[in-house]
Each structure stands twice: as C-alpha cells, then as structure tokens.
C-alpha cells in the first residue's frame, strides 16, 4: 500500500463484517483508557465494560527511542492510515519535483531515506527504488524518476539481523543492484524538515520513513503490571498476567519467553499462535477441564521481499533467495489475507504489475493533496495514473 502496489480495500477487512454471523460477538469502537482487574471492567470512553476473561491484543506503535519530536518528519508503517500517508508523501515528492525550478530543492525532493534495516525497511527501500525506476519512466517531463536517490540507514553491522548472515549479504547486494544506497553502522542523530544527520553528516531528504523500532501499547500501565523496556506485559507460561489469572496478553502486547526459552518475536504468526492458545485455555477453564501445557511458539520461518523476483527466506534448515523466495513470499502473503475476494484482487493486481511494471493505485489522498514535512507546504498536481 505504502508504495502504491495495492489499495487499502485489498488488504484490510472490517472487523465487524468478519463476525456478521456470530451473534454472540459484539464489536465496540472506542478508546480504552484503563482496565480495572479488581472489578473486572474495561474503561472505554467513559463506559464500564464488564468481563469474565480479558485478552489484550493491542499491538505496538513506533518507537523513536526517546526522540518523539522526530515523528512528524519520519512516519512509521503500522496501520492503513500510515500506509496511505506514506504513499501521499512519496507521490507528492515526485509531483513537487516536477514543479520546482530549484535543482537543489529537486534533489532533496527526490531523496528518500529509510531508517531501519529490518524486513520493513528493506521492503520499503526496494519497493521505492522499483517504483522510481520502472513505474514512472514516462510520467514526468522535467526530470528522470530513475534518478531518485533511495538511502537505507541501519545502525547495526548488517541488514536483516534476525536472518542468516549469508541472506543479509544477499539482501544488501540485491538492494544495491536496484540502486539503493545502504549505510551500515550508521546512527541517526537528528531529523527535521530539511533532512537527516547520520554519523555527523547531513543528508538533504524531504521524505524520511521510520522502520527502526516499536513500543508496545499502554496495556501494562492499564494493569499496573510488570513490563520490559519496550512496554510489553510480562506474562506467564499460559500467557496470563501474573496475579491476574483471567487476564491474558498476546502478540506485540506480551513478553513471553516461549521460544525455546527466548522471547517470542513480534510477528503475525506468533500473535496468531498466541490467540489460538489462549482460546484453548479459556475454553478449558469454562468447561472445567485441565488447561493445556505451557505455550510454545513454533517458528515457521522468516521472509522478506526486496524487489521484483528478489526476496530471502530463512527456515533454519533451508535458506532461499532470489526468484523462488519471491514467489514463496507472495504465496504466503496471499494466504495471510482475509477473504477470497481480497486474495483474488491482490493476485490480479500483482499479475498485472508483473507484466507491465505499472501500478493502478497511485493516488494522492489526504492532506488536501499536499505533503506535510514539518511546516512545509507546496502546491502539486495529482499523479497522471490516478484520479480522485
């Protein structure tokens, strides 16, 4: 979505619609502000919602490591709204580059810097580079989109640190083949509306994206429970909160040492496994049966896409890269989508993009058609491939 590959409706499904036929399920829209475990109530927008069992799956937000003032200049990518905002910033940068007469300003507009060399940062860098090189080659008249500069900044010594080192090296080579500048052992020291300072050097970049860290929701504060430095609730072997046997936490909300004694990673499969396990625990409690054995996360592998027919897959005993890993990544992505309609739509969109190198979702939406980088505002036109 963030790089115009798919539309929001192709990957997101309304929660209420999922439970249309489940009449014992009630969906409420609001903001949770507190949990009262003594009264067994959830406080939401002034309401008190009673519970017998509570499962907290409130996810995570972006962590700027104490520099929240960077957030307006370097948005992260967690929600549908984040993706549409990133898409707007990317596409508007190209539109503003077409308008400006200042070559220095144009160079700044055509510089895209991503902070963080994990799967999200790698995928963003590769997708932006492909969009610039192959998706807009005939769209602009005053500059060549392929001249856009894409920079990926990683604080550590290699990309994808949770993958095997050989795959990290393959990833770097694939990105550099696309023209991405990879800066390793590089720390971001400041971010503002003009660019980023990295290791004492200022890089003029009007579009900066954050993929460097996450922090859990305030669930631990709601409960008054112990948490790790990232805010994750420390849970027991059955994923319940210590001292609160009817309260459970899963996914990015929880710190569970259930991966061979190590913390469970913040991945979608881990959250799904945790949800399935907690459902079994609650059902056993309700039916008066013994609870299942302690939760154990089963790691099925890690995948990251880099670009067209370029991806890496690490299954421990099997490591793949290149075209085969790319096709596998696509199949897994389709499998994770909810609903047959979404799977078919995404498959057709990808097939068309594979044949033509073009995307059908290059729309600038939100922000009155203008990109906000700090206090900067500039007029622009809609992209030639889209209409509002």
Residue pairs with C-beta under 8 A, 6 or more apart in sequence:
1 7
1 8
1 11
1 80
1 83
1 84
1 87
1 361
2 77
2 82
2 83
2 86
2 87
2 90
2 124
2 127
3 86
3 87
3 90
3 124
3 127
3 128
3 130
3 131
4 87
4 90
4 91
4 131
4 135
4 359
4 361
4 362
4 363
5 127
5 349
5 350
5 353
5 359
5 361
6 346
6 349
6 361
7 361
8 80
8 83
8 84
9 342
9 345
10 337
10 342
10 345
10 346
10 349
11 80
11 337
11 342
11 346
12 80
13 338
13 339
13 342
15 27
16 27
18 338
19 25
19 27
28 44
28 49
30 44
30 45
30 47
31 44
31 45
32 42
32 43
32 44
32 58
32 222
33 43
33 44
33 45
33 222
34 42
34 43
34 222
35 41
35 42
35 43
35 54
35 56
35 219
35 222
35 223
35 247
36 42
36 43
36 48
37 54
37 223
37 244
37 246
37 247
39 48
39 50
40 50
40 51
40 52
40 54
40 246
41 48
41 49
41 50
41 51
42 48
42 49
42 51
42 54
43 49
51 246
52 246
53 246
53 247
53 248
53 282
53 285
54 246
54 247
54 248
55 248
55 249
55 250
55 275
55 278
55 282
56 217
56 219
56 233
56 247
56 248
56 249
56 250
56 253
56 254
57 249
57 250
57 251
57 253
57 271
57 275
58 216
58 217
58 219
58 253
59 78
59 216
59 217
59 251
59 252
59 253
60 78
60 214
60 215
60 216
60 217
60 230
60 252
60 253
60 266
61 76
61 78
61 214
61 215
61 216
61 217
62 71
62 75
62 76
62 78
62 210
62 213
62 214
62 215
63 212
63 213
63 214
63 215
63 230
64 70
64 71
64 74
64 210
64 213
65 212
65 213
67 191
70 190
70 191
70 210
71 210
72 372
72 374
73 191
73 192
73 193
73 208
73 373
73 374
74 115
74 191
74 196
74 208
74 209
74 210
75 82
75 85
75 86
75 89
75 209
75 210
76 82
76 209
76 210
76 211
77 83
77 86
77 120
77 124
77 209
77 210
77 211
78 214
84 365
84 366
85 366
85 367
86 209
87 363
87 364
87 365
88 364
88 365
88 366
88 367
88 371
89 207
89 371
89 373
90 112
90 128
90 131
90 207
91 362
91 363
91 364
91 383
92 364
92 367
92 369
92 370
92 371
92 380
93 109
93 110
93 112
93 206
93 207
93 371
94 109
94 110
94 136
94 140
94 145
94 148
94 383
95 364
95 380
95 381
95 382
95 383
96 109
96 206
96 371
96 378
96 380
97 106
97 109
97 110
97 140
97 142
97 143
98 140
98 141
98 142
98 143
98 381
99 378
99 379
99 380
99 381
100 106
100 109
100 378
104 204
106 143
107 149
107 204
108 194
108 195
108 204
108 205
108 206
109 206
109 207
110 143
110 145
110 147
110 148
110 149
111 148
111 149
111 151
111 195
111 203
111 204
111 205
111 206
111 207
112 128
112 148
112 149
112 150
112 151
112 205
112 207
112 208
112 209
113 151
113 152
113 153
113 195
113 196
113 203
113 205
113 207
113 208
113 209
114 121
114 124
114 125
114 128
114 150
114 151
114 152
114 153
114 208
114 209
114 211
115 121
115 153
115 188
115 191
115 196
115 208
115 209
115 210
115 211
115 212
116 153
116 154
116 210
116 211
116 212
116 213
117 152
117 153
117 154
117 155
117 156
117 158
117 159
117 160
117 161
117 182
117 184
118 159
118 160
118 161
118 162
118 211
118 212
119 160
119 302
119 303
119 304
120 211
121 152
121 154
121 159
121 209
121 211
121 212
122 152
122 159
122 160
122 171
122 175
122 304
122 306
123 304
123 305
123 306
124 209
124 211
125 150
125 152
125 175
125 180
126 174
126 175
126 178
126 180
126 305
126 306
126 307
126 310
127 307
128 148
128 150
129 148
129 150
129 175
129 178
129 179
129 180
129 307
130 178
130 307
130 308
131 359
132 145
132 146
132 148
132 150
133 145
133 146
133 178
133 179
134 308
134 357
135 145
135 357
135 358
135 359
135 362
136 145
137 144
137 145
137 146
139 145
139 383
139 384
139 385
146 179
149 181
150 178
150 179
150 180
150 181
151 180
151 181
151 183
151 203
151 205
152 159
152 175
152 180
152 181
152 182
152 183
153 183
153 186
153 188
153 196
153 198
154 182
154 183
154 184
154 185
154 186
155 185
155 186
155 187
155 188
155 212
156 184
156 185
157 184
157 185
158 165
158 168
158 169
158 172
158 184
159 168
159 171
159 172
159 175
159 182
159 184
160 167
160 168
160 171
160 304
160 312
161 168
162 265
162 302
163 171
163 302
163 304
163 312
163 314
164 314
164 319
166 319
167 312
167 314
167 319
167 321
170 312
170 321
170 322
171 304
171 306
171 312
172 182
174 306
174 307
174 310
174 321
175 182
175 306
175 307
176 182
178 306
178 307
183 198
186 198
186 199
187 198
187 199
188 196
188 197
188 198
188 212
189 197
189 198
189 199
189 200
190 196
190 197
191 197
191 208
192 374
193 206
193 373
193 374
193 375
193 376
194 202
194 204
194 206
195 202
195 203
195 204
195 205
195 206
195 208
196 202
196 203
196 205
196 208
197 203
206 371
206 373
206 376
207 371
207 373
214 230
214 252
214 266
215 230
215 231
216 227
216 230
216 231
216 232
216 233
216 252
216 253
217 231
217 252
217 253
218 231
219 225
219 231
219 233
219 249
219 253
220 226
220 227
220 231
220 232
220 233
223 233
223 241
223 244
223 247
225 233
225 234
225 241
225 242
225 244
226 233
226 234
226 242
227 233
227 234
227 255
228 234
228 255
230 255
232 249
232 252
232 253
232 254
232 255
233 241
233 249
233 253
233 254
233 255
234 241
234 242
234 255
235 241
235 242
235 248
235 249
235 254
235 255
235 256
236 242
237 258
237 294
237 295
238 248
238 281
238 291
238 292
238 294
238 295
239 248
239 249
239 250
239 254
239 256
239 274
239 277
239 278
239 281
239 295
240 246
240 247
240 248
240 281
241 247
241 248
241 249
248 278
248 281
248 282
250 271
250 274
250 275
250 278
251 266
251 270
251 271
251 274
251 275
252 266
252 271
254 264
254 274
255 263
256 263
256 264
256 274
256 295
256 297
257 263
257 264
258 264
258 294
258 295
258 296
258 297
259 265
259 296
259 297
259 299
264 270
264 274
264 297
265 297
265 299
267 302
268 336
269 299
269 300
270 297
273 295
273 297
273 298
274 295
274 297
277 292
277 295
280 292
281 291
281 292
283 289
284 290
284 291
284 292
285 291
299 316
300 315
301 313
301 314
301 315
301 316
302 313
302 314
303 311
303 312
303 313
303 314
303 325
303 328
303 329
303 332
304 311
304 312
304 329
305 311
305 326
305 329
305 330
306 312
306 326
308 326
308 354
309 322
309 323
309 326
310 321
310 322
310 323
310 326
311 321
311 322
311 325
311 326
311 328
311 329
312 319
312 320
312 321
312 325
313 319
313 320
313 321
313 325
313 328
313 329
320 328
330 350
333 346
334 343
334 346
334 347
337 343
337 346
349 359
349 360
349 361
352 358
352 360
353 359
358 385
359 385
360 385
361 386
362 383
362 385
362 386
363 382
363 383
363 386
363 387
363 388
364 380
364 382
364 383
364 386
364 388
365 388
369 380
369 382
370 377
370 378
370 379
370 380
371 377
371 378
371 380
382 388
